[in-house]
Amino acid sequence: MREDSKPRRRPMSRFNDRAKRVLGMAGSEATRLHRDIVEPEHVLLGLLTCGGIPAKVLEDSGVKLEEARRAVEAM
């Protein structure tokens, strides 16, 4: 490696498997909605889709996947 070059970083390498899965689902939601970038609302859908503690907290707060999906689609 040249002295003036920086090592390449893999942006997803710092995330654990669950976070990678959530972000992957968020990307899938963005693609499904024909969006060029992943927005926070797509991450919300990813969290709800992947389950686990974050989804449980959201669901216990009244956030339901299908309702959230409809709201995001209407944006």
C-alpha positions in Angstrom: 0.0 0.0 0.0 1.3 3.4 -0.9 2.1 5.8 2.0 -0.4 8.4 0.8 -3.3 6.0 0.3 -5.8 5.2 3.0 -6.9 1.7 3.7 -10.3 0.9 2.3 -13.0 0.6 4.9 -16.0 -1.6 4.5 -18.9 0.5 5.9 -20.9 -2.5 7.1 -17.9 -4.1 8.9 -18.5 -2.2 12.1 -22.1 -3.6 12.5 -23.1 -6.8 14.1 -25.1 -9.4 12.2 -28.5 -8.2 13.5 -27.8 -4.6 12.5 -26.7 -5.8 9.1 -29.9 -7.7 8.7 -32.0 -4.7 9.7 -30.1 -2.4 7.3 -30.5 -5.0 4.6 -34.2 -5.1 5.1 -34.3 -1.3 5.1 -32.5 -1.4 1.8 -35.1 -3.9 0.5 -37.9 -1.7 1.6 -36.4 1.4 -0.1 -35.9 -0.6 -3.3 -39.5 -1.9 -3.1 -40.7 1.7 -2.8 -38.5 2.8 -5.7 -36.3 5.0 -3.6 -32.6 5.7 -4.3 -31.5 6.0 -0.7 -32.4 4.4 2.6 -34.3 6.9 4.8 -35.1 6.5 8.5 -38.6 5.3 7.7 -37.1 2.3 5.8 -34.9 1.6 8.9 -38.1 1.6 11.0 -39.6 -1.0 8.7 -36.4 -3.0 8.8 -36.5 -3.0 12.6 -40.2 -4.1 12.6 -39.5 -6.8 10.0 -36.5 -8.4 11.7 -38.1 -8.8 15.1 -36.1 -8.8 18.4 -36.1 -6.4 21.2 -36.4 -3.2 19.1 -39.5 -4.6 17.3 -41.0 -5.6 20.6 -40.5 -2.1 22.0 -42.1 -0.5 18.9 -45.0 -3.0 18.9 -45.6 -2.4 22.6 -45.7 1.3 21.8 -48.5 0.7 19.3 -46.4 0.6 16.1 -47.5 -2.2 13.8 -45.6 -3.3 10.7 -48.5 -3.2 8.3 -49.7 0.2 9.5 -46.1 1.6 9.4 -45.7 0.1 5.9 -48.9 1.8 4.7 -47.8 5.1 6.2 -44.4 4.9 4.5 -46.0 4.0 1.2 -48.2 7.1 1.5 -45.3 9.5 1.9 
